[in-house]
Amino acid sequence: MKRLWLLLWRVSRNDLRMLWFFLKHPARPCWLIPAAAGLGLYVVSPLNFATPFVGVLDDLILVPLALHWMLRLLPQHLLQDYARAVSGA
């Protein structure tokens, strides 16, 4: 189980950094904060505790996919800002 969580962290690490950058960005879309909050609430939803196996599976599969999809919906100019910030230019 520990290996699975480490794999999830490696895959999602860049997406989480991007999300943090865009949440602080002044030109972020108005839907980003509610979408991130909704995704965070989904992660800690009581359904995960009622059905542990299904709850872990959805956290390992659906949450990273939803996060990645959310970031792909961002405007191109914001993605370019992130690329400039990461490259240090």
PDB file of N, CA, C and O in Angstrom, chain B, residues numbered from 101:
ATOM      1  N   MET B 101       0.819  -1.190   0.000  1.00  0.00           N
ATOM      2  CA  MET B 101       0.000   0.000   0.000  1.00  0.00           C
ATOM      3  C   MET B 101       0.869   1.263   0.000  1.00  0.00           C
ATOM      4  O   MET B 101       0.543   2.263  -0.640  1.00  0.00           O
ATOM      5  N   LYS B 102       1.987   1.186   0.739  1.00  0.00           N
ATOM      6  CA  LYS B 102       2.876   2.344   0.818  1.00  0.00           C
ATOM      7  C   LYS B 102       3.458   2.673  -0.552  1.00  0.00           C
ATOM      8  O   LYS B 102       3.610   3.845  -0.896  1.00  0.00           O
ATOM      9  N   ARG B 103       3.784   1.646  -1.336  1.00  0.00           N
ATOM     10  CA  ARG B 103       4.308   1.874  -2.678  1.00  0.00           C
ATOM     11  C   ARG B 103       3.287   2.565  -3.568  1.00  0.00           C
ATOM     12  O   ARG B 103       3.634   3.420  -4.383  1.00  0.00           O
ATOM     13  N   LEU B 104       2.024   2.184  -3.404  1.00  0.00           N
ATOM     14  CA  LEU B 104       0.969   2.791  -4.205  1.00  0.00           C
ATOM     15  C   LEU B 104       0.826   4.272  -3.895  1.00  0.00           C
ATOM     16  O   LEU B 104       0.652   5.082  -4.805  1.00  0.00           O
ATOM     17  N   TRP B 105       0.899   4.632  -2.622  1.00  0.00           N
ATOM     18  CA  TRP B 105       0.817   6.044  -2.244  1.00  0.00           C
ATOM     19  C   TRP B 105       2.022   6.828  -2.751  1.00  0.00           C
ATOM     20  O   TRP B 105       1.883   7.981  -3.159  1.00  0.00           O
ATOM     21  N   LEU B 106       3.206   6.213  -2.730  1.00  0.00           N
ATOM     22  CA  LEU B 106       4.392   6.889  -3.251  1.00  0.00           C
ATOM     23  C   LEU B 106       4.287   7.099  -4.752  1.00  0.00           C
ATOM     24  O   LEU B 106       4.698   8.140  -5.264  1.00  0.00           O
ATOM     25  N   LEU B 107       3.741   6.118  -5.460  1.00  0.00           N
ATOM     26  CA  LEU B 107       3.532   6.265  -6.889  1.00  0.00           C
ATOM     27  C   LEU B 107       2.537   7.387  -7.175  1.00  0.00           C
ATOM     28  O   LEU B 107       2.751   8.198  -8.076  1.00  0.00           O
ATOM     29  N   LEU B 108       1.464   7.427  -6.416  1.00  0.00           N
ATOM     30  CA  LEU B 108       0.475   8.495  -6.573  1.00  0.00           C
ATOM     31  C   LEU B 108       1.113   9.858  -6.334  1.00  0.00           C
ATOM     32  O   LEU B 108       0.855  10.802  -7.081  1.00  0.00           O
ATOM     33  N   TRP B 109       1.938   9.968  -5.305  1.00  0.00           N
ATOM     34  CA  TRP B 109       2.578  11.243  -4.998  1.00  0.00           C
ATOM     35  C   TRP B 109       3.500  11.683  -6.132  1.00  0.00           C
ATOM     36  O   TRP B 109       3.515  12.856  -6.504  1.00  0.00           O
ATOM     37  N   ARG B 110       4.268  10.741  -6.682  1.00  0.00           N
ATOM     38  CA  ARG B 110       5.165  11.095  -7.781  1.00  0.00           C
ATOM     39  C   ARG B 110       4.401  11.569  -9.000  1.00  0.00           C
ATOM     40  O   ARG B 110       4.829  12.507  -9.672  1.00  0.00           O
ATOM     41  N   VAL B 111       3.290  10.942  -9.292  1.00  0.00           N
ATOM     42  CA  VAL B 111       2.500  11.315 -10.462  1.00  0.00           C
ATOM     43  C   VAL B 111       1.813  12.661 -10.248  1.00  0.00           C
ATOM     44  O   VAL B 111       1.765  13.487 -11.159  1.00  0.00           O
ATOM     45  N   SER B 112       1.287  12.878  -9.059  1.00  0.00           N
ATOM     46  CA  SER B 112       0.483  14.079  -8.794  1.00  0.00           C
ATOM     47  C   SER B 112       1.293  15.274  -8.303  1.00  0.00           C
ATOM     48  O   SER B 112       0.751  16.374  -8.204  1.00  0.00           O
ATOM     49  N   ARG B 113       2.549  15.093  -7.999  1.00  0.00           N
ATOM     50  CA  ARG B 113       3.358  16.153  -7.397  1.00  0.00           C
ATOM     51  C   ARG B 113       3.388  17.409  -8.259  1.00  0.00           C
ATOM     52  O   ARG B 113       3.197  18.510  -7.743  1.00  0.00           O
ATOM     53  N   ASN B 114       3.622  17.267  -9.558  1.00  0.00           N
ATOM     54  CA  ASN B 114       3.687  18.430 -10.430  1.00  0.00           C
ATOM     55  C   ASN B 114       2.321  19.101 -10.547  1.00  0.00           C
ATOM     56  O   ASN B 114       2.231  20.328 -10.551  1.00  0.00           O
ATOM     57  N   ASP B 115       1.260  18.304 -10.641  1.00  0.00           N
ATOM     58  CA  ASP B 115      -0.080  18.882 -10.724  1.00  0.00           C
ATOM     59  C   ASP B 115      -0.429  19.658  -9.463  1.00  0.00           C
ATOM     60  O   ASP B 115      -1.080  20.700  -9.544  1.00  0.00           O
ATOM     61  N   LEU B 116      -0.012  19.174  -8.309  1.00  0.00           N
ATOM     62  CA  LEU B 116      -0.283  19.896  -7.062  1.00  0.00           C
ATOM     63  C   LEU B 116       0.506  21.204  -7.001  1.00  0.00           C
ATOM     64  O   LEU B 116      -0.005  22.218  -6.526  1.00  0.00           O
ATOM     65  N   ARG B 117       1.741  21.181  -7.477  1.00  0.00           N
ATOM     66  CA  ARG B 117       2.523  22.423  -7.531  1.00  0.00           C
ATOM     67  C   ARG B 117       1.865  23.433  -8.461  1.00  0.00           C
ATOM     68  O   ARG B 117       1.780  24.621  -8.146  1.00  0.00           O
ATOM     69  N   MET B 118       1.401  22.946  -9.613  1.00  0.00           N
ATOM     70  CA  MET B 118       0.737  23.830 -10.565  1.00  0.00           C
ATOM     71  C   MET B 118      -0.532  24.412  -9.950  1.00  0.00           C
ATOM     72  O   MET B 118      -0.795  25.607 -10.084  1.00  0.00           O
ATOM     73  N   LEU B 119      -1.312  23.580  -9.281  1.00  0.00           N
ATOM     74  CA  LEU B 119      -2.546  24.062  -8.662  1.00  0.00           C
ATOM     75  C   LEU B 119      -2.237  25.143  -7.634  1.00  0.00           C
ATOM     76  O   LEU B 119      -2.923  26.163  -7.586  1.00  0.00           O
ATOM     77  N   TRP B 120      -1.225  24.934  -6.820  1.00  0.00           N
ATOM     78  CA  TRP B 120      -0.853  25.925  -5.806  1.00  0.00           C
ATOM     79  C   TRP B 120      -0.447  27.248  -6.470  1.00  0.00           C
ATOM     80  O   TRP B 120      -0.832  28.323  -6.009  1.00  0.00           O
ATOM     81  N   PHE B 121       0.322  27.162  -7.540  1.00  0.00           N
ATOM     82  CA  PHE B 121       0.736  28.364  -8.268  1.00  0.00           C
ATOM     83  C   PHE B 121      -0.488  29.103  -8.809  1.00  0.00           C
ATOM     84  O   PHE B 121      -0.589  30.322  -8.670  1.00  0.00           O
ATOM     85  N   PHE B 122      -1.405  28.378  -9.417  1.00  0.00           N
ATOM     86  CA  PHE B 122      -2.566  29.022 -10.033  1.00  0.00           C
ATOM     87  C   PHE B 122      -3.558  29.540  -9.004  1.00  0.00           C
ATOM     88  O   PHE B 122      -4.257  30.518  -9.269  1.00  0.00           O
ATOM     89  N   LEU B 123      -3.637  28.913  -7.845  1.00  0.00           N
ATOM     90  CA  LEU B 123      -4.529  29.434  -6.805  1.00  0.00           C
ATOM     91  C   LEU B 123      -4.034  30.786  -6.288  1.00  0.00           C
ATOM     92  O   LEU B 123      -4.835  31.616  -5.857  1.00  0.00           O
ATOM     93  N   LYS B 124      -2.719  31.008  -6.329  1.00  0.00           N
ATOM     94  CA  LYS B 124      -2.161  32.284  -5.881  1.00  0.00           C
ATOM     95  C   LYS B 124      -2.084  33.309  -7.011  1.00  0.00           C
ATOM     96  O   LYS B 124      -1.853  34.489  -6.747  1.00  0.00           O
ATOM     97  N   HIS B 125      -2.269  32.891  -8.248  1.00  0.00           N
ATOM     98  CA  HIS B 125      -2.107  33.777  -9.401  1.00  0.00           C
ATOM     99  C   HIS B 125      -3.268  34.775  -9.454  1.00  0.00           C
ATOM    100  O   HIS B 125      -4.423  34.376  -9.303  1.00  0.00           O
ATOM    101  N   PRO B 126      -2.983  36.061  -9.665  1.00  0.00           N
ATOM    102  CA  PRO B 126      -4.057  37.064  -9.675  1.00  0.00           C
ATOM    103  C   PRO B 126      -5.007  36.939 -10.866  1.00  0.00           C
ATOM    104  O   PRO B 126      -6.138  37.419 -10.792  1.00  0.00           O
ATOM    105  N   ALA B 127      -4.586  36.316 -11.945  1.00  0.00           N
ATOM    106  CA  ALA B 127      -5.442  36.204 -13.134  1.00  0.00           C
ATOM    107  C   ALA B 127      -6.094  34.830 -13.240  1.00  0.00           C
ATOM    108  O   ALA B 127      -6.491  34.416 -14.330  1.00  0.00           O
ATOM    109  N   ARG B 128      -6.208  34.121 -12.122  1.00  0.00           N
ATOM    110  CA  ARG B 128      -6.798  32.784 -12.173  1.00  0.00           C
ATOM    111  C   ARG B 128      -8.276  32.876 -12.570  1.00  0.00           C
ATOM    112  O   ARG B 128      -8.927  33.885 -12.299  1.00  0.00           O
ATOM    113  N   PRO B 129      -8.811  31.825 -13.212  1.00  0.00           N
ATOM    114  CA  PRO B 129     -10.228  31.828 -13.547  1.00  0.00           C
ATOM    115  C   PRO B 129     -11.086  31.764 -12.279  1.00  0.00           C
ATOM    116  O   PRO B 129     -10.654  31.234 -11.256  1.00  0.00           O
ATOM    117  N   CYS B 130     -12.277  32.296 -12.354  1.00  0.00           N
ATOM    118  CA  CYS B 130     -13.136  32.350 -11.167  1.00  0.00           C
ATOM    119  C   CYS B 130     -13.599  30.962 -10.716  1.00  0.00           C
ATOM    120  O   CYS B 130     -13.994  30.803  -9.561  1.00  0.00           O
ATOM    121  N   TRP B 131     -13.564  29.974 -11.576  1.00  0.00           N
ATOM    122  CA  TRP B 131     -14.030  28.633 -11.225  1.00  0.00           C
ATOM    123  C   TRP B 131     -12.965  27.792 -10.530  1.00  0.00           C
ATOM    124  O   TRP B 131     -13.279  26.720 -10.014  1.00  0.00           O
ATOM    125  N   LEU B 132     -11.730  28.245 -10.503  1.00  0.00           N
ATOM    126  CA  LEU B 132     -10.645  27.407 -10.000  1.00  0.00           C
ATOM    127  C   LEU B 132     -10.736  27.159  -8.492  1.00  0.00           C
ATOM    128  O   LEU B 132     -10.552  26.026  -8.047  1.00  0.00           O
ATOM    129  N   ILE B 133     -11.011  28.174  -7.718  1.00  0.00           N
ATOM    130  CA  ILE B 133     -11.069  27.995  -6.254  1.00  0.00           C
ATOM    131  C   ILE B 133     -12.219  27.072  -5.854  1.00  0.00           C
ATOM    132  O   ILE B 133     -12.001  26.154  -5.064  1.00  0.00           O
ATOM    133  N   PRO B 134     -13.451  27.280  -6.373  1.00  0.00           N
ATOM    134  CA  PRO B 134     -14.521  26.338  -6.009  1.00  0.00           C
ATOM    135  C   PRO B 134     -14.253  24.906  -6.493  1.00  0.00           C
ATOM    136  O   PRO B 134     -14.604  23.944  -5.810  1.00  0.00           O
ATOM    137  N   ALA B 135     -13.633  24.768  -7.669  1.00  0.00           N
ATOM    138  CA  ALA B 135     -13.331  23.424  -8.169  1.00  0.00           C
ATOM    139  C   ALA B 135     -12.290  22.743  -7.299  1.00  0.00           C
ATOM    140  O   ALA B 135     -12.414  21.553  -7.008  1.00  0.00           O
ATOM    141  N   ALA B 136     -11.263  23.476  -6.879  1.00  0.00           N
ATOM    142  CA  ALA B 136     -10.232  22.907  -6.005  1.00  0.00           C
ATOM    143  C   ALA B 136     -10.828  22.566  -4.641  1.00  0.00           C
ATOM    144  O   ALA B 136     -10.499  21.531  -4.062  1.00  0.00           O
ATOM    145  N   ALA B 137     -11.697  23.425  -4.130  1.00  0.00           N
ATOM    146  CA  ALA B 137     -12.341  23.150  -2.841  1.00  0.00           C
ATOM    147  C   ALA B 137     -13.240  21.920  -2.944  1.00  0.00           C
ATOM    148  O   ALA B 137     -13.264  21.091  -2.035  1.00  0.00           O
ATOM    149  N   GLY B 138     -13.971  21.801  -4.035  1.00  0.00           N
ATOM    150  CA  GLY B 138     -14.824  20.630  -4.238  1.00  0.00           C
ATOM    151  C   GLY B 138     -14.017  19.351  -4.327  1.00  0.00           C
ATOM    152  O   GLY B 138     -14.415  18.321  -3.783  1.00  0.00           O
ATOM    153  N   LEU B 139     -12.893  19.412  -5.007  1.00  0.00           N
ATOM    154  CA  LEU B 139     -12.031  18.241  -5.102  1.00  0.00           C
ATOM    155  C   LEU B 139     -11.448  17.882  -3.731  1.00  0.00           C
ATOM    156  O   LEU B 139     -11.338  16.707  -3.383  1.00  0.00           O
ATOM    157  N   GLY B 140     -11.081  18.897  -2.968  1.00  0.00           N
ATOM    158  CA  GLY B 140     -10.575  18.645  -1.617  1.00  0.00           C
ATOM    159  C   GLY B 140     -11.640  18.033  -0.717  1.00  0.00           C
ATOM    160  O   GLY B 140     -11.345  17.135   0.070  1.00  0.00           O
ATOM    161  N   LEU B 141     -12.876  18.511  -0.827  1.00  0.00           N
ATOM    162  CA  LEU B 141     -13.965  17.927  -0.035  1.00  0.00           C
ATOM    163  C   LEU B 141     -14.251  16.496  -0.460  1.00  0.00           C
ATOM    164  O   LEU B 141     -14.588  15.651   0.370  1.00  0.00           O
ATOM    165  N   TYR B 142     -14.118  16.225  -1.751  1.00  0.00           N
ATOM    166  CA  TYR B 142     -14.327  14.859  -2.231  1.00  0.00           C
ATOM    167  C   TYR B 142     -13.285  13.904  -1.646  1.00  0.00           C
ATOM    168  O   TYR B 142     -13.591  12.756  -1.327  1.00  0.00           O
ATOM    169  N   VAL B 143     -12.057  14.392  -1.510  1.00  0.00           N
ATOM    170  CA  VAL B 143     -10.992  13.551  -0.965  1.00  0.00           C
ATOM    171  C   VAL B 143     -11.291  13.154   0.477  1.00  0.00           C
ATOM    172  O   VAL B 143     -11.019  12.020   0.870  1.00  0.00           O
ATOM    173  N   VAL B 144     -11.843  14.062   1.265  1.00  0.00           N
ATOM    174  CA  VAL B 144     -12.104  13.768   2.679  1.00  0.00           C
ATOM    175  C   VAL B 144     -13.563  13.398   2.941  1.00  0.00           C
ATOM    176  O   VAL B 144     -14.019  13.446   4.083  1.00  0.00           O
ATOM    177  N   SER B 145     -14.292  13.034   1.899  1.00  0.00           N
ATOM    178  CA  SER B 145     -15.715  12.720   2.063  1.00  0.00           C
ATOM    179  C   SER B 145     -15.906  11.492   2.952  1.00  0.00           C
ATOM    180  O   SER B 145     -15.047  10.612   2.998  1.00  0.00           O
ATOM    181  N   PRO B 146     -17.025  11.438   3.650  1.00  0.00           N
ATOM    182  CA  PRO B 146     -17.297  10.297   4.540  1.00  0.00           C
ATOM    183  C   PRO B 146     -17.430   8.970   3.796  1.00  0.00           C
ATOM    184  O   PRO B 146     -17.271   7.913   4.407  1.00  0.00           O
ATOM    185  N   LEU B 147     -17.714   8.996   2.511  1.00  0.00           N
ATOM    186  CA  LEU B 147     -17.824   7.761   1.743  1.00  0.00           C
ATOM    187  C   LEU B 147     -16.515   6.979   1.789  1.00  0.00           C
ATOM    188  O   LEU B 147     -16.522   5.749   1.754  1.00  0.00           O
ATOM    189  N   ASN B 148     -15.404   7.684   1.866  1.00  0.00           N
ATOM    190  CA  ASN B 148     -14.115   7.013   1.941  1.00  0.00           C
ATOM    191  C   ASN B 148     -13.977   6.194   3.227  1.00  0.00           C
ATOM    192  O   ASN B 148     -13.297   5.168   3.239  1.00  0.00           O
ATOM    193  N   PHE B 149     -14.602   6.634   4.279  1.00  0.00           N
ATOM    194  CA  PHE B 149     -14.502   5.918   5.540  1.00  0.00           C
ATOM    195  C   PHE B 149     -15.529   4.792   5.629  1.00  0.00           C
ATOM    196  O   PHE B 149     -15.299   3.793   6.312  1.00  0.00           O
ATOM    197  N   ALA B 150     -16.662   4.951   4.942  1.00  0.00           N
ATOM    198  CA  ALA B 150     -17.699   3.916   4.974  1.00  0.00           C
ATOM    199  C   ALA B 150     -17.277   2.693   4.157  1.00  0.00           C
ATOM    200  O   ALA B 150     -17.540   1.559   4.557  1.00  0.00           O
ATOM    201  N   THR B 151     -16.638   2.917   3.041  1.00  0.00           N
ATOM    202  CA  THR B 151     -16.182   1.818   2.190  1.00  0.00           C
ATOM    203  C   THR B 151     -14.695   2.013   1.923  1.00  0.00           C
ATOM    204  O   THR B 151     -14.317   2.611   0.916  1.00  0.00           O
ATOM    205  N   PRO B 152     -13.865   1.519   2.807  1.00  0.00           N
ATOM    206  CA  PRO B 152     -12.425   1.820   2.725  1.00  0.00           C
ATOM    207  C   PRO B 152     -11.775   1.426   1.402  1.00  0.00           C
ATOM    208  O   PRO B 152     -10.991   2.203   0.857  1.00  0.00           O
ATOM    209  N   PHE B 153     -12.078   0.242   0.871  1.00  0.00           N
ATOM    210  CA  PHE B 153     -11.408  -0.203  -0.351  1.00  0.00           C
ATOM    211  C   PHE B 153     -11.798   0.668  -1.535  1.00  0.00           C
ATOM    212  O   PHE B 153     -10.936   1.093  -2.305  1.00  0.00           O
ATOM    213  N   VAL B 154     -13.095   0.937  -1.686  1.00  0.00           N
ATOM    214  CA  VAL B 154     -13.565   1.784  -2.784  1.00  0.00           C
ATOM    215  C   VAL B 154     -13.085   3.211  -2.577  1.00  0.00           C
ATOM    216  O   VAL B 154     -12.754   3.898  -3.544  1.00  0.00           O
ATOM    217  N   GLY B 155     -13.043   3.659  -1.347  1.00  0.00           N
ATOM    218  CA  GLY B 155     -12.582   5.011  -1.056  1.00  0.00           C
ATOM    219  C   GLY B 155     -11.127   5.220  -1.432  1.00  0.00           C
ATOM    220  O   GLY B 155     -10.759   6.273  -1.952  1.00  0.00           O
ATOM    221  N   VAL B 156     -10.308   4.226  -1.173  1.00  0.00           N
ATOM    222  CA  VAL B 156      -8.891   4.325  -1.535  1.00  0.00           C
ATOM    223  C   VAL B 156      -8.742   4.289  -3.051  1.00  0.00           C
ATOM    224  O   VAL B 156      -7.939   5.035  -3.610  1.00  0.00           O
ATOM    225  N   LEU B 157      -9.500   3.437  -3.716  1.00  0.00           N
ATOM    226  CA  LEU B 157      -9.416   3.355  -5.173  1.00  0.00           C
ATOM    227  C   LEU B 157      -9.810   4.664  -5.840  1.00  0.00           C
ATOM    228  O   LEU B 157      -9.150   5.107  -6.781  1.00  0.00           O
ATOM    229  N   ASP B 158     -10.872   5.278  -5.364  1.00  0.00           N
ATOM    230  CA  ASP B 158     -11.257   6.541  -6.009  1.00  0.00           C
ATOM    231  C   ASP B 158     -10.255   7.641  -5.720  1.00  0.00           C
ATOM    232  O   ASP B 158     -10.037   8.513  -6.561  1.00  0.00           O
ATOM    233  N   ASP B 159      -9.636   7.617  -4.536  1.00  0.00           N
ATOM    234  CA  ASP B 159      -8.600   8.606  -4.249  1.00  0.00           C
ATOM    235  C   ASP B 159      -7.373   8.397  -5.124  1.00  0.00           C
ATOM    236  O   ASP B 159      -6.715   9.363  -5.510  1.00  0.00           O
ATOM    237  N   LEU B 160      -7.066   7.164  -5.434  1.00  0.00           N
ATOM    238  CA  LEU B 160      -5.878   6.868  -6.231  1.00  0.00           C
ATOM    239  C   LEU B 160      -6.095   7.062  -7.725  1.00  0.00           C
ATOM    240  O   LEU B 160      -5.137   7.280  -8.467  1.00  0.00           O
ATOM    241  N   ILE B 161      -7.336   6.986  -8.170  1.00  0.00           N
ATOM    242  CA  ILE B 161      -7.599   7.067  -9.607  1.00  0.00           C
ATOM    243  C   ILE B 161      -8.338   8.338  -9.984  1.00  0.00           C
ATOM    244  O   ILE B 161      -7.862   9.103 -10.822  1.00  0.00           O
ATOM    245  N   LEU B 162      -9.486   8.574  -9.382  1.00  0.00           N
ATOM    246  CA  LEU B 162     -10.334   9.688  -9.797  1.00  0.00           C
ATOM    247  C   LEU B 162      -9.776  11.057  -9.427  1.00  0.00           C
ATOM    248  O   LEU B 162      -9.843  11.989 -10.227  1.00  0.00           O
ATOM    249  N   VAL B 163      -9.233  11.184  -8.239  1.00  0.00           N
ATOM    250  CA  VAL B 163      -8.756  12.493  -7.791  1.00  0.00           C
ATOM    251  C   VAL B 163      -7.578  13.000  -8.638  1.00  0.00           C
ATOM    252  O   VAL B 163      -7.613  14.149  -9.078  1.00  0.00           O
ATOM    253  N   PRO B 164      -6.541  12.190  -8.884  1.00  0.00           N
ATOM    254  CA  PRO B 164      -5.461  12.686  -9.750  1.00  0.00           C
ATOM    255  C   PRO B 164      -5.937  12.988 -11.176  1.00  0.00           C
ATOM    256  O   PRO B 164      -5.488  13.957 -11.788  1.00  0.00           O
ATOM    257  N   LEU B 165      -6.849  12.157 -11.704  1.00  0.00           N
ATOM    258  CA  LEU B 165      -7.381  12.429 -13.043  1.00  0.00           C
ATOM    259  C   LEU B 165      -8.181  13.725 -13.072  1.00  0.00           C
ATOM    260  O   LEU B 165      -8.048  14.516 -14.006  1.00  0.00           O
ATOM    261  N   ALA B 166      -9.004  13.945 -12.064  1.00  0.00           N
ATOM    262  CA  ALA B 166      -9.792  15.170 -12.004  1.00  0.00           C
ATOM    263  C   ALA B 166      -8.892  16.393 -11.847  1.00  0.00           C
ATOM    264  O   ALA B 166      -9.144  17.432 -12.457  1.00  0.00           O
ATOM    265  N   LEU B 167      -7.862  16.276 -11.046  1.00  0.00           N
ATOM    266  CA  LEU B 167      -6.923  17.386 -10.864  1.00  0.00           C
ATOM    267  C   LEU B 167      -6.216  17.710 -12.175  1.00  0.00           C
ATOM    268  O   LEU B 167      -6.095  18.879 -12.542  1.00  0.00           O
ATOM    269  N   HIS B 168      -5.754  16.696 -12.874  1.00  0.00           N
ATOM    270  CA  HIS B 168      -5.070  16.911 -14.141  1.00  0.00           C
ATOM    271  C   HIS B 168      -6.013  17.523 -15.176  1.00  0.00           C
ATOM    272  O   HIS B 168      -5.618  18.421 -15.920  1.00  0.00           O
ATOM    273  N   TRP B 169      -7.232  17.054 -15.226  1.00  0.00           N
ATOM    274  CA  TRP B 169      -8.233  17.594 -16.159  1.00  0.00           C
ATOM    275  C   TRP B 169      -8.540  19.055 -15.839  1.00  0.00           C
ATOM    276  O   TRP B 169      -8.666  19.882 -16.742  1.00  0.00           O
ATOM    277  N   MET B 170      -8.658  19.363 -14.561  1.00  0.00           N
ATOM    278  CA  MET B 170      -8.915  20.735 -14.136  1.00  0.00           C
ATOM    279  C   MET B 170      -7.802  21.664 -14.608  1.00  0.00           C
ATOM    280  O   MET B 170      -8.074  22.768 -15.080  1.00  0.00           O
ATOM    281  N   LEU B 171      -6.570  21.234 -14.485  1.00  0.00           N
ATOM    282  CA  LEU B 171      -5.441  22.068 -14.887  1.00  0.00           C
ATOM    283  C   LEU B 171      -5.353  22.211 -16.406  1.00  0.00           C
ATOM    284  O   LEU B 171      -4.865  23.228 -16.900  1.00  0.00           O
ATOM    285  N   ARG B 172      -5.815  21.218 -17.145  1.00  0.00           N
ATOM    286  CA  ARG B 172      -5.803  21.317 -18.605  1.00  0.00           C
ATOM    287  C   ARG B 172      -6.850  22.312 -19.116  1.00  0.00           C
ATOM    288  O   ARG B 172      -6.757  22.774 -20.254  1.00  0.00           O
ATOM    289  N   LEU B 173      -7.831  22.640 -18.296  1.00  0.00           N
ATOM    290  CA  LEU B 173      -8.853  23.601 -18.686  1.00  0.00           C
ATOM    291  C   LEU B 173      -8.404  25.051 -18.519  1.00  0.00           C
ATOM    292  O   LEU B 173      -9.100  25.969 -18.952  1.00  0.00           O
ATOM    293  N   LEU B 174      -7.268  25.256 -17.904  1.00  0.00           N
ATOM    294  CA  LEU B 174      -6.783  26.616 -17.662  1.00  0.00           C
ATOM    295  C   LEU B 174      -6.372  27.279 -18.975  1.00  0.00           C
ATOM    296  O   LEU B 174      -5.935  26.599 -19.904  1.00  0.00           O
ATOM    297  N   PRO B 175      -6.509  28.601 -19.056  1.00  0.00           N
ATOM    298  CA  PRO B 175      -6.109  29.324 -20.263  1.00  0.00           C
ATOM    299  C   PRO B 175      -4.613  29.186 -20.552  1.00  0.00           C
ATOM    300  O   PRO B 175      -3.801  29.010 -19.643  1.00  0.00           O
ATOM    301  N   GLN B 176      -4.279  29.267 -21.812  1.00  0.00           N
ATOM    302  CA  GLN B 176      -2.903  29.077 -22.261  1.00  0.00           C
ATOM    303  C   GLN B 176      -1.944  30.101 -21.663  1.00  0.00           C
ATOM    304  O   GLN B 176      -0.810  29.761 -21.324  1.00  0.00           O
ATOM    305  N   HIS B 177      -2.385  31.354 -21.529  1.00  0.00           N
ATOM    306  CA  HIS B 177      -1.475  32.377 -20.996  1.00  0.00           C
ATOM    307  C   HIS B 177      -1.094  32.091 -19.544  1.00  0.00           C
ATOM    308  O   HIS B 177       0.004  32.453 -19.120  1.00  0.00           O
ATOM    309  N   LEU B 178      -1.969  31.454 -18.776  1.00  0.00           N
ATOM    310  CA  LEU B 178      -1.609  31.089 -17.402  1.00  0.00           C
ATOM    311  C   LEU B 178      -0.585  29.951 -17.394  1.00  0.00           C
ATOM    312  O   LEU B 178       0.343  29.942 -16.586  1.00  0.00           O
ATOM    313  N   LEU B 179      -0.768  29.003 -18.296  1.00  0.00           N
ATOM    314  CA  LEU B 179       0.198  27.907 -18.386  1.00  0.00           C
ATOM    315  C   LEU B 179       1.573  28.431 -18.797  1.00  0.00           C
ATOM    316  O   LEU B 179       2.597  27.922 -18.340  1.00  0.00           O
ATOM    317  N   GLN B 180       1.594  29.437 -19.650  1.00  0.00           N
ATOM    318  CA  GLN B 180       2.864  30.042 -20.035  1.00  0.00           C
ATOM    319  C   GLN B 180       3.499  30.774 -18.856  1.00  0.00           C
ATOM    320  O   GLN B 180       4.718  30.739 -18.687  1.00  0.00           O
ATOM    321  N   ASP B 181       2.679  31.436 -18.039  1.00  0.00           N
ATOM    322  CA  ASP B 181       3.197  32.076 -16.820  1.00  0.00           C
ATOM    323  C   ASP B 181       3.841  31.046 -15.898  1.00  0.00           C
ATOM    324  O   ASP B 181       4.900  31.290 -15.320  1.00  0.00           O
ATOM    325  N   TYR B 182       3.187  29.890 -15.767  1.00  0.00           N
ATOM    326  CA  TYR B 182       3.751  28.833 -14.923  1.00  0.00           C
ATOM    327  C   TYR B 182       5.077  28.325 -15.483  1.00  0.00           C
ATOM    328  O   TYR B 182       6.029  28.102 -14.736  1.00  0.00           O
ATOM    329  N   ALA B 183       5.130  28.146 -16.796  1.00  0.00           N
ATOM    330  CA  ALA B 183       6.368  27.663 -17.424  1.00  0.00           C
ATOM    331  C   ALA B 183       7.496  28.671 -17.218  1.00  0.00           C
ATOM    332  O   ALA B 183       8.636  28.278 -16.973  1.00  0.00           O
ATOM    333  N   ARG B 184       7.190  29.974 -17.316  1.00  0.00           N
ATOM    334  CA  ARG B 184       8.219  30.998 -17.083  1.00  0.00           C
ATOM    335  C   ARG B 184       8.663  30.996 -15.622  1.00  0.00           C
ATOM    336  O   ARG B 184       9.849  31.153 -15.332  1.00  0.00           O
ATOM    337  N   ALA B 185       7.722  30.819 -14.711  1.00  0.00           N
ATOM    338  CA  ALA B 185       8.067  30.816 -13.286  1.00  0.00           C
ATOM    339  C   ALA B 185       8.923  29.607 -12.918  1.00  0.00           C
ATOM    340  O   ALA B 185       9.831  29.712 -12.093  1.00  0.00           O
ATOM    341  N   VAL B 186       8.637  28.481 -13.518  1.00  0.00           N
ATOM    342  CA  VAL B 186       9.406  27.271 -13.224  1.00  0.00           C
ATOM    343  C   VAL B 186      10.810  27.360 -13.825  1.00  0.00           C
ATOM    344  O   VAL B 186      11.789  26.929 -13.215  1.00  0.00           O
ATOM    345  N   SER B 187      10.889  27.924 -15.025  1.00  0.00           N
ATOM    346  CA  SER B 187      12.205  28.017 -15.676  1.00  0.00           C
ATOM    347  C   SER B 187      13.078  29.116 -15.067  1.00  0.00           C
ATOM    348  O   SER B 187      14.285  29.164 -15.307  1.00  0.00           O
ATOM    349  N   GLY B 188      12.461  29.992 -14.282  1.00  0.00           N
ATOM    350  CA  GLY B 188      13.222  31.043 -13.613  1.00  0.00           C
ATOM    351  C   GLY B 188      13.423  32.268 -14.451  1.00  0.00           C
ATOM    352  O   GLY B 188      14.192  33.152 -14.073  1.00  0.00           O
ATOM    353  N   ALA B 189      12.751  32.352 -15.591  1.00  0.00           N
ATOM    354  CA  ALA B 189      12.924  33.523 -16.484  1.00  0.00           C
ATOM    355  C   ALA B 189      12.050  34.671 -16.057  1.00  0.00           C
ATOM    356  O   ALA B 189      12.066  35.727 -16.688  1.00  0.00           O
TER     357      ALA B 189
END
